[in-house]
Amino acid sequence: MTQRPLVVTPGDPLGVGPEVACRALVEWAGSVVLVGHGEAVRSWAARIGVDVEPVDDVRAVPGAVALLDPGDDAEPVEVASLRVGVRACLEGRARGLVTGPIHKGRLAARGFAHPGHTEFLAELCGVSRPVMAFVGGRVRVALVTVHIPVGRVAAALDVDVIRHTITMAHEALVRQLGLQAPRLAVCGLNPHAGDGGVIGHEDLEVVAPAVERARAAGIEAMGPMSAEAAFRVALTGGCDLVVAMYHDQGLAPLKALEWRDPTEPRSVNWTLGLPIVRCGVDHGTADDIAGQGVADPASMVAALALVESLTTP
């Protein structure tokens, strides 16, 4: 029986997505269907030396990479591609979804109402509260809040939203990665995790109760602890994932650490709480280098590898 393919959506055809997708597939041995702008993908495939075979549905093509152009002029091709990819995964015709970068500004100008991949994929999957996570080398991070101003983070936190993030991270580590008893380090919001209330009250009144509820449910969660302590614990093998309260608290150290050792895999976006497996690149469309043939496919390579290692929820 032919193995179910992965679906790869290159994303915005004006950015580096088609290039990094094709470069990542040069030596890829598994079955893949590229779903995106046909002309952009064919151009880069020919330039890089990837054999692509046009198809009209999501299916494996032995000896080549299948290419499906959704051809829907009613909405941007990158949006139509995501619809096709998610539907194929939900119907069991594909085993996972890997996404290239989209340009949020260009999509918003065309009426796309979602702030990014995560929220749109959740809508397509019928999920109301997905969790954005990242894997970079030896470090995994789940974010409680995502793309909101730092000044609004404290007001966005409550016991339930933090507990939900901890729970989704725990379940993904168990069900998708196969860890038997994952350990989570939960960051505090304030410096030094509030220093017992001296530096803000949120860690005592909001973060700590969320951790206690998670522990009461059988989850091995530690914290709240300062972010520097949480990442030190992660790097020394003392936990399997860091729960960060806001975007840069989690991603600044993760991305800095990945560049410390060039042999480590690049960071990958991993959506938790979906009924499908989805990973994506951790970078944008890089318009400044698009078309020049110098885009780095490392994050796309890492995303493909991570999807292959995950089990369907």
Long-range contacts (C-beta under 8 A, 24 or more apart in sequence): 2-31, 2-59, 2-60, 2-62, 3-30, 3-31, 3-60, 3-95, 4-31, 4-60, 4-92, 4-93, 4-94, 4-95, 5-30, 5-31, 5-32, 5-33, 5-58, 5-59, 5-60, 5-66, 5-94, 5-95, 6-30, 6-31, 6-32, 6-33, 6-94, 6-95, 6-96, 6-97, 6-98, 6-304, 6-307, 6-308, 7-32, 7-33, 7-35, 7-58, 7-84, 7-85, 7-88, 7-89, 7-94, 7-96, 7-97, 7-98, 8-32, 8-33, 8-34, 8-35, 8-97, 8-98, 8-99, 8-100, 8-304, 9-34, 9-35, 9-36, 9-78, 9-81, 9-82, 9-85, 9-97, 9-98, 9-99, 9-100, 10-34, 10-36, 10-37, 10-40, 10-41, 10-78, 10-81, 10-100, 11-36, 11-78, 11-81, 11-99, 11-100, 11-101, 11-102, 11-285, 12-78, 12-100, 12-101, 12-102, 12-103, 12-106, 12-285, 13-37, 13-39, 13-40, 13-77, 13-78, 14-103, 14-106, 14-285, 14-287, 14-290, 15-100, 15-101, 15-103, 15-284, 15-285, 15-286, 15-287, 15-290, 16-101, 16-285, 16-286, 16-289, 16-290, 16-295, 17-100, 17-101, 17-102, 17-281, 17-285, 18-43, 18-44, 18-100, 19-44, 19-48, 19-290, 19-291, 19-293, 19-295, 19-297, 20-100, 20-281, 20-295, 20-296, 20-297, 20-299, 20-300, 21-100, 21-297, 21-300, 22-47, 22-48, 22-50, 23-48, 23-295, 23-297, 23-300, 24-297, 24-300, 24-301, 24-304, 25-50, 25-65, 26-50, 28-304, 30-304, 30-308, 31-60, 31-61, 31-62, 31-66, 32-65, 32-66, 33-58, 33-59, 33-60, 33-61, 33-65, 33-66, 33-67, 33-68, 33-88, 33-94, 34-65, 34-66, 34-67, 34-68, 35-68, 35-69, 35-70, 35-81, 35-84, 35-85, 36-69, 36-70, 36-77, 36-78, 36-81, 36-100, 37-69, 37-77, 37-78, 38-67, 38-69, 38-71, 41-67, 41-69, 42-67, 47-293, 57-93, 58-84, 58-85, 58-88, 58-93, 58-94, 59-93, 75-110, 75-112, 76-106, 76-107, 76-110, 76-112, 78-102, 78-107, 79-107, 79-112, 79-120, 82-117, 82-120, 82-121, 82-124, 83-124, 86-121, 86-124, 86-125, 86-276, 87-124, 89-276, 89-277, 89-278, 90-125, 90-275, 90-276, 95-277, 95-312, 96-276, 96-277, 96-278, 96-279, 96-307, 96-308, 96-310, 96-312, 97-121, 97-276, 97-277, 97-278, 97-279, 97-307, 98-278, 98-279, 98-280, 98-300, 98-303, 98-304, 98-307, 99-269, 99-278, 99-279, 99-280, 99-281, 99-303, 100-280, 100-281, 100-300, 101-280, 101-281, 101-283, 101-284, 101-285, 101-286, 102-285, 103-284, 103-285, 103-287, 115-147, 116-147, 117-269, 117-271, 117-280, 118-146, 118-271, 121-271, 121-274, 121-278, 122-271, 122-273, 122-274, 125-274, 125-275, 125-276, 126-275, 127-273, 127-274, 127-275, 129-164, 129-168, 129-273, 130-168, 130-271, 130-272, 130-273, 130-274, 131-164, 131-165, 131-168, 131-169, 131-172, 131-271, 131-272, 131-273, 132-269, 132-271, 132-272, 133-169, 133-172, 133-241, 133-269, 133-270, 133-271, 133-272, 134-250, 134-251, 134-254, 134-267, 134-268, 134-269, 134-270, 134-282, 135-265, 135-267, 135-268, 135-270, 135-302, 135-306, 136-254, 136-255, 136-257, 136-258, 136-264, 136-265, 136-266, 136-267, 136-268, 136-282, 137-257, 137-258, 137-261, 137-264, 137-265, 137-267, 138-234, 138-235, 138-257, 138-264, 139-231, 139-234, 139-235, 139-242, 139-253, 139-254, 139-257, 139-258, 140-173, 140-234, 140-240, 140-241, 140-242, 141-241, 141-242, 141-243, 141-244, 141-250, 141-251, 141-254, 142-166, 142-168, 142-169, 142-241, 142-242, 142-243, 142-244, 142-250, 142-272, 143-244, 143-246, 143-247, 143-250, 143-251, 144-243, 144-244, 144-245, 144-246, 145-245, 145-246, 145-247, 146-247, 147-247, 148-246, 150-246, 150-248, 153-189, 153-245, 153-246, 154-189, 154-200, 154-202, 157-189, 157-202, 157-206, 157-207, 157-245, 158-206, 159-206, 159-209, 159-210, 159-213, 160-210, 162-186, 162-206, 162-207, 162-210, 162-211, 162-243, 162-245, 163-210, 163-213, 163-214, 165-243, 166-210, 166-211, 166-214, 166-219, 166-221, 166-243, 167-214, 167-217, 167-219, 168-272, 168-273, 169-241, 169-243, 169-272, 170-214, 170-219, 170-221, 171-272, 171-313, 172-270, 172-272, 172-273, 172-313, 173-240, 173-241, 175-311, 175-313, 176-277, 176-310, 176-311, 176-312, 176-313, 177-309, 177-310, 177-311, 178-311, 179-240, 181-220, 182-220, 182-240, 182-241, 183-220, 183-221, 183-222, 183-238, 183-239, 183-240, 183-241, 184-214, 184-219, 184-220, 184-221, 184-222, 184-239, 184-240, 184-241, 184-242, 184-243, 185-221, 185-222, 185-223, 185-225, 185-229, 185-230, 185-233, 185-234, 185-238, 185-239, 185-241, 185-242, 185-243, 186-210, 186-211, 186-221, 186-222, 186-223, 186-224, 186-225, 186-230, 186-242, 186-243, 187-223, 187-224, 187-225, 187-226, 187-227, 187-230, 187-242, 187-243, 187-244, 187-245, 187-249, 187-250, 188-223, 188-224, 188-225, 188-226, 188-227, 188-245, 189-224, 189-245, 189-246, 191-226, 192-226, 193-223, 193-224, 193-225, 193-226, 194-224, 207-245, 227-253, 231-257, 255-282, 265-298, 265-301, 265-302, 265-305, 265-306, 266-296, 266-298, 266-299, 266-301, 266-302, 267-299, 267-302, 268-299, 268-302, 268-303, 268-306, 269-303, 270-306, 274-313, 275-312, 275-313, 276-312, 276-313, 277-307, 277-310, 277-311, 277-312, 277-313, 278-307, 279-303, 279-306, 279-307, 279-310
